[in-house]
């Protein structure tokens, strides 16, 4: 067995040991950084429609050969965490993230969590 194959096998064993929380965090991060935040920057407003989201999600899934159901879990998790809010078919980002949107900052998931949980 080659060194690369051994490393791949070790990585696969480690990834199977992830708990439910780790997978949820990973999915939230993936959806935030690859679908939701780029969509917010593209539409240049703090909210987006379900139709806009589906178009961006489908594009991401097609490019990464991924099932939309995996992305859907991360999206719902963002709603549950309070990063996204929903009213009918309109989804909006947390109000503390709007200044980052205006500055067009590449906002990583870790900073999002810190920002929305900070007491001011």
C-alpha positions as CSV (number, residue, x, y, z in Angstrom):
1,X,0.0,0.0,0.0
2,X,1.4,3.4,-1.0
3,X,1.9,6.2,1.5
4,X,-0.9,8.2,-0.1
5,X,-3.3,5.3,0.2
6,X,-2.4,4.8,3.9
7,X,-3.0,8.5,4.5
8,X,-6.4,8.4,2.7
9,X,-7.5,5.4,4.7
10,X,-6.5,7.1,8.0
11,X,-8.4,10.2,6.9
12,X,-11.5,8.2,6.1
13,X,-11.5,6.5,9.5
14,X,-11.2,9.8,11.2
15,X,-14.0,11.3,9.2
16,X,-16.3,8.5,10.1
17,X,-15.8,9.2,13.8
18,X,-17.3,12.7,13.5
19,X,-20.3,13.2,15.7
20,X,-23.6,14.7,14.6
21,X,-22.6,18.1,15.9
22,X,-19.4,18.1,13.7
23,X,-21.3,17.2,10.6
24,X,-23.9,19.9,11.3
25,X,-21.2,22.5,11.7
26,X,-19.4,21.3,8.6
27,X,-22.6,21.6,6.6
28,X,-23.4,25.1,8.0
29,X,-19.9,26.3,7.2
30,X,-20.1,24.9,3.6
31,X,-23.5,26.4,2.9
32,X,-22.6,29.8,4.4
33,X,-19.2,30.2,2.7
34,X,-20.2,28.7,-0.7
35,X,-23.9,29.5,-1.2
36,X,-25.4,32.1,1.2
37,X,-22.7,34.7,1.6
38,X,-21.7,34.7,-2.1
39,X,-25.4,35.1,-2.9
40,X,-25.7,38.0,-0.4
41,X,-22.7,39.8,-2.0
42,X,-24.1,39.1,-5.5
43,X,-27.6,40.5,-4.9
44,X,-26.0,43.4,-2.8
45,X,-28.7,43.4,-0.1
46,X,-29.3,41.8,3.3
47,X,-32.0,39.5,2.0
48,X,-32.7,37.1,-0.8
49,X,-35.6,35.2,-2.2
50,X,-36.1,31.4,-2.2
51,X,-35.9,31.4,-6.0
52,X,-32.5,33.2,-5.8
53,X,-31.3,30.8,-3.2
54,X,-32.3,27.7,-5.2
55,X,-30.5,29.0,-8.3
56,X,-27.3,29.6,-6.3
57,X,-27.6,26.2,-4.5
58,X,-28.2,24.3,-7.8
59,X,-25.2,26.0,-9.4
60,X,-23.0,25.0,-6.3
61,X,-24.3,21.4,-6.3
62,X,-23.7,21.0,-10.1
63,X,-20.2,22.3,-9.8
64,X,-19.3,20.2,-6.8
65,X,-21.3,17.1,-7.7
66,X,-23.2,17.2,-4.5
67,X,-26.8,16.4,-3.6
68,X,-29.1,19.4,-2.8
69,X,-30.3,17.5,0.3
70,X,-26.8,17.9,1.9
71,X,-27.0,21.6,1.3
72,X,-30.5,21.8,2.6
73,X,-29.5,20.5,6.0
74,X,-26.8,23.2,6.3
75,X,-29.3,25.8,5.3
76,X,-31.9,24.7,7.8
77,X,-29.2,24.7,10.4
78,X,-28.3,28.3,9.6
79,X,-31.9,29.2,10.3
80,X,-32.0,27.3,13.6
81,X,-28.7,29.0,14.7
82,X,-30.3,32.5,14.0
83,X,-27.8,33.4,11.3
84,X,-30.6,33.6,8.8
85,X,-34.1,34.7,9.5
86,X,-37.2,33.9,7.4
87,X,-40.4,35.6,6.6
88,X,-42.5,33.9,3.9
89,X,-40.2,33.3,1.0
90,X,-37.7,36.0,2.0
91,X,-34.6,35.1,3.9
92,X,-32.4,37.7,5.6
93,X,-29.0,37.7,7.4
94,X,-28.6,38.7,11.0
95,X,-28.5,42.4,11.5
96,X,-25.0,42.4,12.9
97,X,-23.7,41.0,9.6
98,X,-25.0,43.9,7.4
99,X,-21.9,46.1,7.9
100,X,-19.7,43.3,6.5
101,X,-22.1,43.0,3.5
102,X,-21.7,46.7,2.8
103,X,-17.9,46.5,2.9
104,X,-18.1,43.3,0.7
105,X,-15.9,41.4,3.2
106,X,-15.3,37.7,2.6
107,X,-17.1,36.7,5.8
108,X,-16.0,33.3,7.2
109,X,-18.4,31.2,9.3
110,X,-16.3,31.4,12.5
111,X,-16.5,35.2,12.4
112,X,-20.3,35.0,11.8
113,X,-20.8,32.9,14.9
114,X,-18.6,35.2,17.0
115,X,-20.4,38.3,15.7
116,X,-24.0,37.2,16.2
117,X,-23.2,35.8,19.7
118,X,-21.3,38.9,21.0
119,X,-23.1,40.8,23.7
120,X,-22.9,44.6,23.1
